[in-house]
Amino acid sequence: MVIRESRILQEGEATGHAHRACALGTVYETGDAISLSSETGTTITHEEHAPVKLPPGEFVVEIVREYDHFAEEARAVVD
């Protein structure tokens, strides 16, 4: 497990925008997953959409994937 210094959950590869936890909590990586632990709850902010409020708890960030039928391959959706 690698604990991140920042509260950024995921940065956009194309835009540079980021999903960021506002309240104190721990953001850490385990293998391919990114997790957030917050005892007080938090709000996730992003420049392109409304904030998302999370209750106290443990959360796992899953990367959205899309399938290209022409190339016959799956890839992560980029922001």
Buried (B, 14 or more C-beta within 10 A) or exposed (E): EEEBEEBEBBEBEEEEBBBBBBBEBBBBEEEEEBBBBBEEEBEBBBEEEEEEEBEEEEBEBEEEEEEEEEEEEEEEEEB
